[in-house]
Amino acid sequence: MKYLLYALVVFVGVSLFLGITWAWIVPDVFAGAVKEGLLPDKLSLLQTLKLTIVVVTIVILIPTTIQGVIEAVRK
């Protein structure tokens, strides 16, 4: 139960970070794409949750993949 609470806190924290960072950086860096409608200036809640799932999955998979490569090379 303790780890589930930690996972929830991390998930919410990453979601907030991604939403705030997107709204702060993307309109300035990609102003042309936002103006043309290629990128949203702010993410909806669903978009933020989807992006959070992708980011958390990648962060979890990269260390395990690297560890697997290291173990395969050592054999």
matplotlib code that plots the C-alpha trace (Angstrom):
import matplotlib.pyplot as plt

x = [0.0, 2.9, 4.4, 1.0, 0.8, 4.4, 3.4, 0.3, 2.3, 5.0, 2.3, 0.5, 3.8, 4.9, 1.5, 1.7, 5.3, 4.5, 1.4, 3.1, 6.2, 4.3, 2.2, 5.4, 7.8, 5.9, 4.1, 7.5, 9.7, 7.2, 5.3, 4.8, 3.5, 1.1, -0.1, -0.8, -2.6, 0.0, 0.6, -1.7, -0.6, -2.0, -2.6, -6.0, -6.2, -6.5, -3.5, -1.5, -2.4, -1.5, 1.9, 2.5, 1.9, 4.4, 7.0, 6.7, 6.8, 10.0, 11.6, 10.8, 11.9, 15.2, 17.1, 15.8, 16.7, 20.2, 20.6, 19.6, 22.1, 24.9, 24.1, 24.0, 27.4, 28.9, 27.8]
y = [0.0, 2.3, 1.9, 2.6, 5.9, 6.8, 5.8, 8.0, 11.0, 10.6, 10.3, 13.5, 15.3, 14.4, 15.4, 18.8, 19.3, 18.4, 20.6, 23.6, 23.1, 22.7, 25.9, 27.8, 26.6, 25.5, 28.8, 30.6, 28.0, 26.8, 30.0, 29.4, 25.9, 27.1, 29.9, 27.5, 25.1, 22.3, 22.3, 23.3, 26.2, 24.3, 20.6, 19.3, 17.0, 13.9, 15.0, 15.6, 12.2, 10.4, 12.3, 11.3, 7.7, 7.8, 9.6, 7.4, 4.2, 5.4, 6.3, 2.9, 1.0, 2.7, 1.6, -2.0, -2.1, -0.7, -3.2, -6.0, -4.9, -4.8, -8.3, -9.6, -8.1, -9.5, -13.1]
z = [0.0, 0.8, -2.7, -4.3, -2.5, -3.6, -7.2, -7.0, -5.7, -8.4, -11.1, -9.9, -9.6, -13.1, -14.4, -12.8, -13.9, -17.5, -17.7, -16.2, -18.2, -21.5, -20.9, -20.0, -22.7, -25.8, -26.7, -26.6, -28.3, -30.9, -31.4, -35.1, -34.6, -31.9, -34.1, -37.0, -34.7, -35.0, -31.2, -28.4, -26.2, -23.1, -22.6, -21.6, -18.6, -20.8, -22.9, -19.7, -18.3, -21.6, -21.8, -18.1, -18.8, -21.7, -19.7, -16.7, -18.8, -20.6, -17.3, -15.9, -19.1, -19.7, -16.6, -16.9, -20.6, -19.9, -17.1, -19.4, -22.0, -19.4, -18.2, -21.8, -22.5, -19.4, -20.3]

ax = plt.figure().add_subplot(projection="3d")
ax.plot(x, y, z, "-o")
ax.set_aspect("equal")
plt.show()
